[in-house]
Amino acid sequence: MLRVEIRLRERLDQDWAEWLEGFAIIHTEGNETVLSGCVPDQAALYGIVSRLRDLGVKLTSLSSEEVKEARHEKNR
């Protein structure tokens, strides 16, 4: 799983969160938007980036880090 942060040069309305796989949408004081969330793999990340491309928004940065999924084990 990848934890992702994408910064945009413009404001993106909160209504796009569902279309962007439920990523959190945060607006900064500098009129930028920060998208953050998790995707299962690199292919899903490319899907998000493609959707942003289709919207015509300008990306200023993208960072990702691999994280382990939390596993819940039942006590026996």
MDAnalysis code that builds the backbone (N, CA, C; Angstrom):
import MDAnalysis as mda
import numpy as np

u = mda.Universe.empty(228, n_residues=76, atom_resindex=np.repeat(np.arange(76), 3), trajectory=True)
u.add_TopologyAttr("name", ["N", "CA", "C"] * 76)
u.add_TopologyAttr("resid", np.arange(1, 77))
u.add_TopologyAttr("resname", ["MET", "LEU", "ARG", "VAL", "GLU", "ILE", "ARG", "LEU", "ARG", "GLU", "ARG", "LEU", "ASP", "GLN", "ASP", "TRP", "ALA", "GLU", "TRP", "LEU", "GLU", "GLY", "PHE", "ALA", "ILE", "ILE", "HIS", "THR", "GLU", "GLY", "ASN", "GLU", "THR", "VAL", "LEU", "SER", "GLY", "CYS", "VAL", "PRO", "ASP", "GLN", "ALA", "ALA", "LEU", "TYR", "GLY", "ILE", "VAL", "SER", "ARG", "LEU", "ARG", "ASP", "LEU", "GLY", "VAL", "LYS", "LEU", "THR", "SER", "LEU", "SER", "SER", "GLU", "GLU", "VAL", "LYS", "GLU", "ALA", "ARG", "HIS", "GLU", "LYS", "ASN", "ARG"])
u.atoms.positions = np.array([
    [0.855, -1.174, 0.000],
    [0.000, 0.000, 0.000],
    [0.902, 1.238, 0.000],
    [0.467, 2.269, -0.699],
    [1.216, 3.521, -0.769],
    [0.444, 4.650, -0.100],
    [1.122, 5.396, 0.759],
    [0.562, 6.626, 1.317],
    [1.036, 7.744, 0.386],
    [0.100, 8.558, -0.085],
    [0.385, 9.535, -1.130],
    [-0.003, 10.943, -0.689],
    [0.827, 11.917, -1.090],
    [0.483, 13.330, -0.930],
    [0.739, 14.009, -2.262],
    [-0.282, 14.690, -2.767],
    [-0.201, 15.398, -4.045],
    [-0.551, 16.853, -3.791],
    [0.309, 17.738, -4.275],
    [0.051, 19.183, -4.126],
    [-0.318, 19.763, -5.486],
    [-1.382, 20.586, -5.466],
    [-1.871, 21.232, -6.682],
    [-1.701, 22.735, -6.570],
    [-1.503, 23.387, -7.681],
    [-1.270, 24.829, -7.712],
    [-2.556, 25.637, -7.589],
    [-3.669, 24.988, -7.467],
    [-4.957, 25.687, -7.405],
    [-5.881, 24.997, -6.412],
    [-7.018, 25.616, -6.168],
    [-7.988, 25.029, -5.235],
    [-8.866, 24.033, -5.980],
    [-9.037, 22.889, -5.343],
    [-9.903, 21.849, -5.884],
    [-11.058, 21.675, -4.906],
    [-12.267, 21.742, -5.395],
    [-13.456, 21.666, -4.560],
    [-13.555, 20.320, -3.841],
    [-14.104, 20.325, -2.633],
    [-14.278, 19.118, -1.821],
    [-15.137, 18.058, -2.516],
    [-15.983, 18.479, -3.430],
    [-16.870, 17.546, -4.124],
    [-16.114, 16.509, -4.952],
    [-14.837, 16.741, -5.237],
    [-14.045, 15.806, -6.041],
    [-13.487, 14.646, -5.221],
    [-13.633, 14.647, -3.912],
    [-13.026, 13.626, -3.042],
    [-13.450, 12.206, -3.433],
    [-14.722, 11.988, -3.656],
    [-15.181, 10.643, -4.012],
    [-14.605, 10.203, -5.359],
    [-14.569, 11.102, -6.315],
    [-14.039, 10.798, -7.651],
    [-12.543, 10.494, -7.583],
    [-11.883, 11.051, -6.571],
    [-10.446, 10.826, -6.401],
    [-10.173, 9.765, -5.339],
    [-10.968, 8.717, -5.352],
    [-10.764, 7.551, -4.479],
    [-10.843, 7.884, -2.992],
    [-11.573, 8.944, -2.638],
    [-11.735, 9.292, -1.236],
    [-10.546, 10.008, -0.615],
    [-9.647, 10.532, -1.421],
    [-8.506, 11.286, -0.886],
    [-9.007, 12.489, -0.102],
    [-8.308, 12.820, 0.979],
    [-8.621, 14.029, 1.743],
    [-8.195, 15.238, 0.919],
    [-9.003, 16.267, 0.941],
    [-8.703, 17.499, 0.209],
    [-8.530, 18.615, 1.228],
    [-7.334, 19.178, 1.277],
    [-7.005, 20.230, 2.235],
    [-6.536, 21.464, 1.465],
    [-7.085, 22.621, 1.829],
    [-6.676, 23.874, 1.187],
    [-5.657, 24.590, 2.063],
    [-4.603, 25.103, 1.441],
    [-3.570, 25.833, 2.172],
    [-3.844, 27.330, 2.079],
    [-3.112, 28.105, 2.870],
    [-3.258, 29.563, 2.831],
    [-2.804, 30.131, 1.492],
    [-1.901, 29.444, 0.823],
    [-1.383, 29.918, -0.459],
    [-2.261, 29.565, -1.635],
    [-3.537, 29.252, -1.375],
    [-4.497, 28.920, -2.427],
    [-4.125, 27.650, -3.183],
    [-3.400, 26.745, -2.520],
    [-3.075, 25.458, -3.104],
    [-3.987, 24.394, -2.489],
    [-3.957, 23.210, -3.077],
    [-4.704, 22.077, -2.543],
    [-3.732, 20.945, -2.288],
    [-3.891, 20.292, -1.150],
    [-3.109, 19.105, -0.832],
    [-4.080, 17.934, -0.781],
    [-3.782, 16.909, -1.579],
    [-4.569, 15.680, -1.574],
    [-3.763, 14.630, -0.842],
    [-4.385, 13.903, 0.064],
    [-3.657, 12.842, 0.761],
    [-4.559, 11.636, 0.939],
    [-3.926, 10.470, 0.836],
    [-4.661, 9.230, 0.990],
    [-3.776, 8.045, 0.685],
    [-4.383, 6.883, 0.646],
    [-3.654, 5.648, 0.366],
    [-4.224, 4.976, -0.871],
    [-3.350, 4.346, -1.615],
    [-3.733, 3.540, -2.771],
    [-3.060, 2.181, -2.639],
    [-3.647, 1.151, -3.224],
    [-3.074, -0.181, -3.055],
    [-1.750, -0.409, -3.772],
    [-1.533, 0.301, -4.884],
    [-0.316, 0.058, -5.653],
    [-0.034, 1.210, -6.618],
    [1.063, 1.071, -7.357],
    [1.504, 2.105, -8.301],
    [0.476, 2.339, -9.405],
    [-0.166, 1.283, -9.869],
    [-1.169, 1.423, -10.929],
    [-2.324, 2.317, -10.473],
    [-2.766, 2.148, -9.233],
    [-3.841, 2.989, -8.702],
    [-3.390, 4.441, -8.584],
    [-2.122, 4.652, -8.226],
    [-1.582, 6.013, -8.149],
    [-1.613, 6.675, -9.524],
    [-1.195, 5.939, -10.548],
    [-1.247, 6.479, -11.905],
    [-2.677, 6.811, -12.317],
    [-3.645, 6.030, -11.837],
    [-5.041, 6.323, -12.123],
    [-5.471, 7.664, -11.544],
    [-5.043, 7.946, -10.314],
    [-5.355, 9.235, -9.676],
    [-4.704, 10.373, -10.457],
    [-3.440, 10.196, -10.813],
    [-2.725, 11.241, -11.561],
    [-3.401, 11.477, -12.914],
    [-3.866, 10.427, -13.556],
    [-4.567, 10.571, -14.838],
    [-5.863, 11.363, -14.679],
    [-6.579, 11.118, -13.585],
    [-7.810, 11.871, -13.340],
    [-7.519, 13.356, -13.142],
    [-6.445, 13.636, -12.418],
    [-6.062, 15.042, -12.219],
    [-5.664, 15.677, -13.541],
    [-4.955, 14.926, -14.380],
    [-4.586, 15.430, -15.714],
    [-5.839, 15.771, -16.499],
    [-6.836, 14.880, -16.444],
    [-8.079, 15.103, -17.183],
    [-8.826, 16.342, -16.694],
    [-8.645, 16.692, -15.409],
    [-9.263, 17.917, -14.876],
    [-8.514, 19.172, -15.322],
    [-7.271, 18.986, -15.761],
    [-6.471, 20.125, -16.214],
    [-5.817, 20.899, -15.081],
    [-5.685, 20.281, -13.898],
    [-5.049, 20.971, -12.779],
    [-3.534, 20.824, -12.867],
    [-2.821, 21.753, -12.240],
    [-1.359, 21.745, -12.277],
    [-0.800, 21.152, -10.993],
    [-0.012, 20.091, -11.119],
    [0.635, 19.464, -9.979],
    [1.918, 20.206, -9.648],
    [2.142, 20.465, -8.369],
    [3.410, 21.061, -7.954],
    [4.322, 20.025, -7.332],
    [3.748, 18.984, -6.717],
    [4.579, 17.897, -6.185],
    [3.737, 16.666, -5.930],
    [4.421, 15.538, -5.902],
    [3.795, 14.264, -5.582],
    [4.816, 13.459, -4.794],
    [4.397, 12.949, -3.652],
    [5.287, 12.087, -2.880],
    [4.499, 10.868, -2.430],
    [5.215, 9.750, -2.340],
    [4.565, 8.529, -1.871],
    [5.564, 7.720, -1.063],
    [5.026, 6.952, -0.144],
    [5.859, 6.048, 0.629],
    [5.083, 4.764, 0.852],
    [5.800, 3.676, 0.805],
    [5.164, 2.386, 1.019],
    [4.920, 2.179, 2.506],
    [3.725, 1.753, 2.825],
    [3.369, 1.485, 4.219],
    [2.790, 0.078, 4.308],
    [2.993, -0.521, 5.458],
    [2.419, -1.846, 5.681],
    [0.986, -1.677, 6.129],
    [0.140, -2.565, 5.651],
    [-1.264, -2.531, 6.056],
    [-1.380, -3.040, 7.484],
    [-2.226, -2.385, 8.249],
    [-2.465, -2.840, 9.623],
    [-3.262, -4.120, 9.577],
    [-2.782, -5.134, 10.279],
    [-3.488, -6.408, 10.319],
    [-4.069, -6.600, 11.706],
    [-5.309, -6.965, 11.722],
    [-5.996, -7.190, 12.992],
    [-6.083, -8.687, 13.230],
    [-5.483, -9.138, 14.303],
    [-5.540, -10.548, 14.631],
    [-6.479, -10.742, 15.811],
    [-7.290, -11.764, 15.726],
    [-8.222, -12.082, 16.803],
    [-7.458, -12.825, 17.900],
    [-7.776, -12.484, 19.137],
    [-7.193, -13.240, 20.259],
    [-7.844, -14.605, 20.329],
    [-7.032, -15.616, 20.516],
    [-7.568, -16.980, 20.559],
    [-7.681, -17.482, 21.943],
])
